[in-house]
Amino acid sequence: MGSDDFIAMNREYVFNTYGRIPIMLVEGTGCKVVDSNGREYLDFIAGLAACPLGHGHLGIAETLYNQARRLIHVSNLFHIEPQIQLAKILTENSFADKAFFCNSGAEANEGAIKLARKFFHDRGEHDRYHVITLDGSFHGRTLATLAATGQTKYRKGFEPPVEGFVHVPFGDIRALETAISAQTAAVLIEPIQGEGGVNVPPEGYLREVRDLCDGAGCLLMLDEVQTGMGRTGKLFAYENFGIQPDVMTLAKGIAGGVPMGATLATDKVAQSFVPGTHASTFGGNPLAASAGLFVANEILSEGFLARVKATGDYLRSQLETLASKHEIIREVRGIGLMQAIDLKMPGADLVATLRDQGLLVNCTADTVLRFLPPLIVTKEEIDSLTAALDKTLTKTGGA
Ligand SMILES: *Cc1c(COP(=O)(O)O)cnc(C)c1O
Protein backbone atom coordinates (compact mmCIF):
# COMPACT_ATOMS: atom_id res chain seq x y z
CA MET A 1 0.00 0.00 0.00
CA GLY A 2 1.25 3.47 -0.84
CA SER A 3 0.75 6.64 1.17
CA ASP A 4 -2.28 7.58 -0.95
CA ASP A 5 -4.01 4.37 0.18
CA PHE A 6 -3.29 5.19 3.81
CA ILE A 7 -4.54 8.73 3.35
CA ALA A 8 -7.79 7.31 1.93
CA MET A 9 -8.03 4.85 4.83
CA ASN A 10 -7.45 7.66 7.29
CA ARG A 11 -10.44 9.48 5.81
CA GLU A 12 -12.50 6.33 6.15
CA TYR A 13 -11.51 5.17 9.63
CA VAL A 14 -10.14 8.07 11.68
CA PHE A 15 -12.09 10.98 13.14
CA ASN A 16 -11.72 14.03 10.95
CA THR A 17 -10.36 16.24 13.75
CA TYR A 18 -7.13 17.33 12.06
CA GLY A 19 -6.39 19.22 8.88
CA ARG A 20 -3.62 16.78 8.12
CA ILE A 21 -0.68 17.35 5.81
CA PRO A 22 -0.86 14.79 2.95
CA ILE A 23 2.31 12.93 3.90
CA MET A 24 3.00 10.05 6.26
CA LEU A 25 6.24 10.17 8.22
CA VAL A 26 7.66 6.74 8.93
CA GLU A 27 11.14 7.20 10.41
CA GLY A 28 13.70 9.75 11.44
CA THR A 29 17.15 10.45 12.84
CA GLY A 30 18.09 13.61 14.68
CA CYS A 31 16.34 16.54 12.97
CA LYS A 32 15.58 14.55 9.82
CA VAL A 33 12.39 12.63 9.12
CA VAL A 34 11.51 10.43 6.15
CA ASP A 35 8.08 9.94 4.60
CA SER A 36 6.58 6.74 3.21
CA ASN A 37 7.86 7.62 -0.28
CA GLY A 38 11.43 7.85 1.00
CA ARG A 39 11.49 11.64 0.90
CA GLU A 40 13.62 13.33 3.54
CA TYR A 41 12.65 16.47 5.45
CA LEU A 42 14.34 18.71 7.97
CA ASP A 43 11.97 18.91 10.91
CA PHE A 44 11.42 22.33 12.46
CA ILE A 45 8.16 21.19 14.08
CA ALA A 46 9.61 18.34 16.19
CA GLY A 47 6.20 16.90 17.03
CA LEU A 48 5.16 20.41 18.13
CA ALA A 49 8.09 20.75 20.53
CA ALA A 50 7.58 17.21 21.83
CA CYS A 51 10.87 15.80 20.50
CA PRO A 52 13.66 17.82 22.16
CA LEU A 53 16.28 15.14 21.46
CA GLY A 54 15.13 14.63 17.88
CA HIS A 55 14.05 11.39 16.24
CA GLY A 56 15.41 7.86 16.40
CA HIS A 57 17.40 8.64 19.56
CA LEU A 58 19.21 5.45 20.55
CA GLY A 59 19.43 6.48 24.22
CA ILE A 60 15.66 6.91 24.43
CA ALA A 61 15.10 3.69 22.45
CA GLU A 62 17.41 1.69 24.75
CA THR A 63 15.84 3.19 27.84
CA LEU A 64 12.35 2.25 26.62
CA TYR A 65 13.47 -1.23 25.59
CA ASN A 66 15.16 -1.93 28.91
CA GLN A 67 12.25 -0.55 30.93
CA ALA A 68 9.68 -2.42 28.81
CA ARG A 69 11.50 -5.69 29.48
CA ARG A 70 11.38 -5.05 33.21
CA LEU A 71 7.98 -3.39 33.66
CA ILE A 72 5.85 -1.21 31.38
CA HIS A 73 3.09 -0.37 33.77
CA VAL A 74 1.92 -1.06 37.28
CA SER A 75 -0.35 1.65 38.69
CA ASN A 76 0.10 4.43 41.18
CA LEU A 77 -1.05 2.02 43.88
CA PHE A 78 2.69 1.23 44.04
CA HIS A 79 5.89 3.22 44.31
CA ILE A 80 7.47 3.71 40.88
CA GLU A 81 11.23 4.11 40.80
CA PRO A 82 11.76 6.17 37.60
CA GLN A 83 8.79 8.40 38.56
CA ILE A 84 10.36 9.18 41.94
CA GLN A 85 13.72 9.89 40.32
CA LEU A 86 12.14 12.14 37.70
CA ALA A 87 10.23 14.07 40.37
CA LYS A 88 13.51 14.56 42.26
CA ILE A 89 15.31 15.93 39.20
CA LEU A 90 12.47 18.26 38.16
CA THR A 91 11.99 19.69 41.65
CA GLU A 92 15.71 19.99 42.45
CA ASN A 93 16.09 22.04 39.29
CA SER A 94 13.06 24.29 39.69
CA PHE A 95 11.09 26.38 42.21
CA ALA A 96 8.92 23.33 42.91
CA ASP A 97 8.98 20.88 45.80
CA LYS A 98 6.60 18.22 44.49
CA ALA A 99 5.49 16.79 41.15
CA PHE A 100 2.35 15.00 39.96
CA PHE A 101 2.50 13.08 36.67
CA CYS A 102 -0.16 12.67 34.01
CA ASN A 103 -0.25 12.10 30.26
CA SER A 104 -0.72 15.40 28.42
CA GLY A 105 -0.61 19.17 28.64
CA ALA A 106 -4.36 19.53 29.01
CA GLU A 107 -4.34 17.06 31.85
CA ALA A 108 -1.43 18.85 33.55
CA ASN A 109 -3.42 22.11 33.37
CA GLU A 110 -6.57 20.38 34.64
CA GLY A 111 -4.51 19.25 37.60
CA ALA A 112 -3.24 22.79 38.19
CA ILE A 113 -6.76 24.25 38.03
CA LYS A 114 -8.09 21.63 40.42
CA LEU A 115 -5.15 22.25 42.74
CA ALA A 116 -5.82 26.01 42.83
CA ARG A 117 -9.49 25.42 43.67
CA LYS A 118 -8.64 22.89 46.36
CA PHE A 119 -5.93 25.10 47.88
CA PHE A 120 -8.42 27.87 48.65
CA HIS A 121 -11.21 25.46 49.52
CA ASP A 122 -8.91 24.03 52.19
CA ARG A 123 -8.55 27.57 53.58
CA GLY A 124 -12.30 27.97 53.82
CA GLU A 125 -12.36 30.39 50.88
CA HIS A 126 -15.03 28.48 48.97
CA ASP A 127 -15.88 31.35 46.59
CA ARG A 128 -12.30 31.74 45.55
CA TYR A 129 -12.14 29.56 42.45
CA HIS A 130 -11.70 31.97 39.53
CA VAL A 131 -8.72 31.50 37.25
CA ILE A 132 -7.58 34.43 35.12
CA THR A 133 -5.93 33.67 31.76
CA LEU A 134 -4.82 35.78 28.81
CA ASP A 135 -6.38 36.40 25.40
CA GLY A 136 -4.56 34.35 22.76
CA SER A 137 -3.54 31.70 25.25
CA PHE A 138 -3.79 27.95 24.68
CA HIS A 139 -4.18 25.58 27.61
CA GLY A 140 -5.73 22.44 26.10
CA ARG A 141 -8.89 20.80 24.77
CA THR A 142 -10.62 19.36 27.81
CA LEU A 143 -13.68 21.28 29.01
CA ALA A 144 -11.88 23.16 31.78
CA THR A 145 -8.74 23.90 29.77
CA LEU A 146 -10.93 25.03 26.84
CA ALA A 147 -12.62 27.44 29.22
CA ALA A 148 -9.16 28.59 30.30
CA THR A 149 -7.97 29.00 26.70
CA GLY A 150 -8.29 32.65 25.66
CA GLN A 151 -9.48 31.97 22.10
CA THR A 152 -13.23 31.82 21.52
CA LYS A 153 -12.87 29.84 18.25
CA TYR A 154 -11.93 26.66 20.15
CA ARG A 155 -14.91 26.90 22.50
CA LYS A 156 -17.51 27.37 19.78
CA GLY A 157 -20.09 24.61 19.80
CA PHE A 158 -18.94 23.21 23.13
CA GLU A 159 -20.90 25.55 25.34
CA PRO A 160 -21.63 25.98 28.15
CA PRO A 161 -18.03 26.60 29.22
CA VAL A 162 -16.83 25.44 32.62
CA GLU A 163 -17.49 28.25 35.05
CA GLY A 164 -14.86 30.34 36.77
CA PHE A 165 -12.55 31.58 34.00
CA VAL A 166 -11.81 35.22 33.30
CA HIS A 167 -9.84 36.39 30.26
CA VAL A 168 -7.82 39.59 30.03
CA PRO A 169 -5.86 41.13 27.14
CA PHE A 170 -2.32 39.79 26.62
CA GLY A 171 0.46 41.85 28.15
CA ASP A 172 -1.86 44.45 29.70
CA ILE A 173 -0.93 44.68 33.36
CA ARG A 174 -3.64 47.26 34.20
CA ALA A 175 -6.35 44.99 32.77
CA LEU A 176 -5.07 42.15 34.93
CA GLU A 177 -4.96 44.38 38.00
CA THR A 178 -8.59 45.33 37.40
CA ALA A 179 -9.67 41.74 36.85
CA ILE A 180 -8.07 40.29 39.99
CA SER A 181 -10.65 40.06 42.75
CA ALA A 182 -11.27 38.32 46.07
CA GLN A 183 -12.59 35.44 43.93
CA THR A 184 -9.31 34.99 42.05
CA ALA A 185 -7.62 31.73 42.97
CA ALA A 186 -4.93 31.87 40.33
CA VAL A 187 -3.51 33.56 37.28
CA LEU A 188 -2.55 31.00 34.64
CA ILE A 189 -0.09 32.17 31.97
CA GLU A 190 2.19 30.76 29.29
CA PRO A 191 5.53 32.57 29.77
CA ILE A 192 5.59 32.79 25.97
CA GLN A 193 2.34 32.06 24.15
CA GLY A 194 2.98 29.19 21.74
CA GLU A 195 -0.08 28.26 19.74
CA GLY A 196 -1.32 31.88 19.96
CA GLY A 197 1.58 33.00 17.78
CA VAL A 198 4.81 32.91 19.82
CA ASN A 199 3.93 36.04 21.76
CA VAL A 200 6.62 37.20 24.19
CA PRO A 201 5.17 39.36 26.99
CA PRO A 202 6.33 42.98 27.29
CA GLU A 203 9.45 43.70 29.36
CA GLY A 204 8.73 43.43 33.08
CA TYR A 205 5.20 42.06 32.60
CA LEU A 206 5.66 38.70 34.32
CA ARG A 207 7.40 40.32 37.26
CA GLU A 208 4.44 42.70 37.65
CA VAL A 209 2.05 39.73 37.39
CA ARG A 210 4.00 38.03 40.19
CA ASP A 211 3.69 41.18 42.33
CA LEU A 212 -0.06 41.46 41.63
CA CYS A 213 -0.58 37.81 42.61
CA ASP A 214 1.40 38.30 45.82
CA GLY A 215 -0.59 41.44 46.64
CA ALA A 216 -3.90 39.68 46.06
CA GLY A 217 -2.84 36.42 47.74
CA CYS A 218 -3.61 34.34 44.67
CA LEU A 219 -1.43 31.76 42.93
CA LEU A 220 0.71 32.30 39.88
CA MET A 221 0.55 29.21 37.67
CA LEU A 222 2.75 28.95 34.58
CA ASP A 223 1.80 26.76 31.66
CA GLU A 224 5.23 25.64 30.46
CA VAL A 225 3.85 22.78 28.40
CA GLN A 226 5.56 24.23 25.31
CA THR A 227 8.23 26.52 26.79
CA GLY A 228 9.60 24.08 29.37
CA MET A 229 12.32 21.41 29.24
CA GLY A 230 15.05 23.56 27.70
CA ARG A 231 13.11 25.06 24.81
CA THR A 232 14.16 28.65 25.63
CA GLY A 233 17.76 27.82 26.53
CA LYS A 234 16.88 27.58 30.23
CA LEU A 235 15.38 24.43 31.72
CA PHE A 236 12.18 26.43 32.32
CA ALA A 237 11.17 29.65 30.59
CA TYR A 238 10.35 31.49 33.83
CA GLU A 239 14.10 31.58 34.53
CA ASN A 240 14.39 34.11 31.69
CA PHE A 241 12.08 36.51 33.49
CA GLY A 242 13.48 36.57 37.03
CA ILE A 243 10.32 35.19 38.65
CA GLN A 244 9.09 31.96 40.19
CA PRO A 245 5.55 30.58 39.98
CA ASP A 246 3.63 28.65 42.65
CA VAL A 247 2.51 26.00 40.17
CA MET A 248 3.90 24.97 36.78
CA THR A 249 2.67 22.55 34.15
CA LEU A 250 4.80 20.54 31.72
CA ALA A 251 4.15 18.10 28.89
CA LYS A 252 5.19 18.08 25.21
CA GLY A 253 8.99 17.58 25.37
CA ILE A 254 9.15 16.15 28.87
CA ALA A 255 9.60 12.52 27.81
CA GLY A 256 11.09 12.98 24.35
CA GLY A 257 7.88 12.19 22.49
CA VAL A 258 6.49 9.57 24.85
CA PRO A 259 3.16 10.92 26.16
CA MET A 260 3.61 12.52 29.56
CA GLY A 261 2.56 15.61 31.48
CA ALA A 262 3.34 16.98 34.92
CA THR A 263 1.99 19.47 37.42
CA LEU A 264 4.65 20.89 39.73
CA ALA A 265 4.09 23.00 42.84
CA THR A 266 5.60 24.31 46.02
CA ASP A 267 5.01 22.22 49.15
CA LYS A 268 2.60 24.83 50.47
CA VAL A 269 0.30 24.38 47.48
CA ALA A 270 0.97 20.71 46.71
CA GLN A 271 -0.21 19.61 50.14
CA SER A 272 -3.81 20.34 49.13
CA PHE A 273 -3.71 17.16 47.06
CA VAL A 274 -4.07 14.25 49.46
CA PRO A 275 -4.93 10.60 48.72
CA GLY A 276 -8.20 10.43 46.81
CA THR A 277 -8.22 14.02 45.51
CA HIS A 278 -6.50 13.57 42.15
CA ALA A 279 -5.15 10.64 40.17
CA SER A 280 -4.20 9.21 36.81
CA THR A 281 -3.95 5.53 35.86
CA PHE A 282 -1.03 5.95 33.48
CA GLY A 283 0.46 9.13 34.96
CA GLY A 284 4.20 8.70 35.51
CA ASN A 285 4.13 5.00 34.71
CA PRO A 286 7.47 3.17 34.52
CA LEU A 287 7.75 3.36 30.73
CA ALA A 288 6.98 7.08 30.34
CA ALA A 289 8.90 8.06 33.47
CA SER A 290 12.01 6.18 32.34
CA ALA A 291 11.95 8.19 29.11
CA GLY A 292 11.35 11.39 31.10
CA LEU A 293 14.28 10.61 33.32
CA PHE A 294 16.55 10.02 30.33
CA VAL A 295 15.45 13.26 28.66
CA ALA A 296 15.83 15.35 31.83
CA ASN A 297 19.35 13.99 32.40
CA GLU A 298 20.30 14.80 28.80
CA ILE A 299 18.95 18.35 28.95
CA LEU A 300 20.74 18.91 32.26
CA SER A 301 24.00 17.41 31.03
CA GLU A 302 27.05 19.68 30.86
CA GLY A 303 26.78 22.22 28.04
CA PHE A 304 23.38 21.13 26.66
CA LEU A 305 21.39 24.24 27.60
CA ALA A 306 24.29 26.52 26.62
CA ARG A 307 24.17 24.93 23.17
CA VAL A 308 20.40 25.48 22.97
CA LYS A 309 20.95 29.14 23.81
CA ALA A 310 23.73 29.45 21.19
CA THR A 311 21.74 27.77 18.40
CA GLY A 312 18.64 29.71 19.47
CA ASP A 313 20.54 32.99 19.23
CA TYR A 314 21.90 31.91 15.86
CA LEU A 315 18.41 31.06 14.53
CA ARG A 316 17.18 34.40 15.86
CA SER A 317 19.96 36.38 14.16
CA GLN A 318 19.41 34.56 10.85
CA LEU A 319 15.68 35.32 11.02
CA GLU A 320 16.44 38.97 11.82
CA THR A 321 18.66 39.11 8.74
CA LEU A 322 15.78 37.74 6.66
CA ALA A 323 13.43 40.29 8.21
CA SER A 324 15.71 43.18 7.26
CA LYS A 325 15.69 41.91 3.67
CA HIS A 326 12.05 40.88 3.23
CA GLU A 327 9.32 43.48 3.65
CA ILE A 328 6.75 40.75 4.08
CA ILE A 329 8.13 39.84 7.53
CA ARG A 330 6.41 42.01 10.11
CA GLU A 331 8.31 40.80 13.15
CA VAL A 332 10.65 38.13 14.51
CA ARG A 333 9.64 36.81 17.95
CA GLY A 334 10.71 34.22 20.48
CA ILE A 335 13.36 33.06 22.91
CA GLY A 336 15.89 30.26 22.43
CA LEU A 337 14.69 27.56 20.03
CA MET A 338 11.10 28.80 20.14
CA GLN A 339 11.18 31.38 17.36
CA ALA A 340 8.73 32.71 14.81
CA ILE A 341 8.31 35.16 12.00
CA ASP A 342 5.05 37.07 11.80
CA LEU A 343 4.13 37.72 8.17
CA LYS A 344 2.02 40.40 6.58
CA MET A 345 0.05 37.62 4.87
CA PRO A 346 -1.32 34.15 5.72
CA GLY A 347 1.49 31.60 6.08
CA ALA A 348 -0.20 28.40 4.86
CA ASP A 349 1.03 28.59 1.24
CA LEU A 350 4.57 29.27 2.43
CA VAL A 351 4.46 26.21 4.66
CA ALA A 352 3.47 24.06 1.67
CA THR A 353 6.22 25.56 -0.52
CA LEU A 354 8.82 24.95 2.19
CA ARG A 355 7.59 21.38 2.54
CA ASP A 356 8.14 20.85 -1.19
CA GLN A 357 11.74 21.93 -0.53
CA GLY A 358 12.10 19.39 2.28
CA LEU A 359 11.46 21.63 5.28
CA LEU A 360 8.74 21.10 7.87
CA VAL A 361 7.54 24.23 9.65
CA ASN A 362 4.27 25.05 11.35
CA CYS A 363 1.95 27.99 10.76
CA THR A 364 -0.07 29.20 13.72
CA ALA A 365 -2.31 32.20 14.36
CA ASP A 366 -2.77 32.42 10.56
CA THR A 367 0.28 34.57 9.77
CA VAL A 368 2.96 33.19 12.08
CA LEU A 369 5.58 30.68 10.96
CA ARG A 370 6.70 28.91 14.10
CA PHE A 371 10.09 27.18 14.43
CA LEU A 372 10.38 24.52 17.13
CA PRO A 373 13.28 22.32 16.01
CA PRO A 374 14.67 19.53 18.14
CA LEU A 375 16.99 21.13 20.71
CA ILE A 376 19.91 19.28 19.09
CA VAL A 377 19.51 21.22 15.81
CA THR A 378 22.80 22.34 14.25
CA LYS A 379 23.79 25.67 12.70
CA GLU A 380 24.04 23.93 9.32
CA GLU A 381 20.44 22.75 9.65
CA ILE A 382 19.37 26.27 10.60
CA ASP A 383 21.22 27.53 7.51
CA SER A 384 19.20 25.10 5.38
CA LEU A 385 15.99 26.54 6.84
CA THR A 386 16.93 30.18 6.38
CA ALA A 387 18.27 29.58 2.85
CA ALA A 388 14.96 27.95 1.87
CA LEU A 389 13.01 30.73 3.56
CA ASP A 390 15.08 33.36 1.77
CA LYS A 391 14.45 31.73 -1.60
CA THR A 392 10.74 31.26 -0.97
CA LEU A 393 10.16 34.75 0.40
CA THR A 394 12.00 36.25 -2.57
CA LYS A 395 9.53 34.50 -4.87
CA THR A 396 6.44 35.26 -2.78
CA GLY A 397 6.85 38.74 -1.50
CA GLY A 398 9.64 40.24 -3.55
CA ALA A 399 12.87 40.92 -1.68
C1 LIG B 1 0.13 21.93 23.54
C2 LIG B 1 -0.22 22.77 24.70
C3 LIG B 1 -1.18 22.35 25.63
C4 LIG B 1 -2.00 21.10 25.46
O1 LIG B 1 -1.20 19.96 25.52
P1 LIG B 1 -1.85 18.54 25.08
O2 LIG B 1 -0.75 17.57 25.41
O3 LIG B 1 -2.16 18.63 23.63
O4 LIG B 1 -3.06 18.34 25.90
C5 LIG B 1 -1.39 23.16 26.74
N1 LIG B 1 -0.70 24.29 26.92
C6 LIG B 1 0.23 24.71 26.05
C7 LIG B 1 0.97 25.97 26.31
C8 LIG B 1 0.50 23.97 24.90
O5 LIG B 1 1.41 24.40 24.02
The ligand as an SDF file (V2000), in Angstrom:
LIG
                    3D

 15 15  0  0  0  0  0  0  0  0999 V2000
    0.1280   21.9280   23.5390 C   0  0  0  0  0  0  0  0  0  0  0  0
   -0.2170   22.7670   24.7020 C   0  0  0  0  0  0  0  0  0  0  0  0
   -1.1780   22.3540   25.6340 C   0  0  0  0  0  0  0  0  0  0  0  0
   -2.0030   21.1000   25.4600 C   0  0  0  0  0  0  0  0  0  0  0  0
   -1.2030   19.9630   25.5230 O   0  0  0  0  0  0  0  0  0  0  0  0
   -1.8530   18.5360   25.0780 P   0  0  0  0  0  0  0  0  0  0  0  0
   -0.7460   17.5720   25.4070 O   0  0  0  0  0  0  0  0  0  0  0  0
   -2.1610   18.6300   23.6270 O   0  0  0  0  0  0  0  0  0  0  0  0
   -3.0590   18.3420   25.9020 O   0  0  0  0  0  0  0  0  0  0  0  0
   -1.3900   23.1560   26.7370 C   0  0  0  0  0  0  0  0  0  0  0  0
   -0.7050   24.2930   26.9200 N   0  0  0  0  0  0  0  0  0  0  0  0
    0.2280   24.7090   26.0450 C   0  0  0  0  0  0  0  0  0  0  0  0
    0.9740   25.9730   26.3130 C   0  0  0  0  0  0  0  0  0  0  0  0
    0.5050   23.9740   24.8980 C   0  0  0  0  0  0  0  0  0  0  0  0
    1.4090   24.4020   24.0210 O   0  0  0  0  0  0  0  0  0  0  0  0
  1  2  1  0
  2  3  1  0
  2 14  2  0
  3  4  1  0
  3 10  2  0
  4  5  1  0
  5  6  1  0
  6  7  2  0
  6  8  1  0
  6  9  1  0
 10 11  1  0
 11 12  2  0
 12 13  1  0
 12 14  1  0
 14 15  1  0
M  END
$$$$
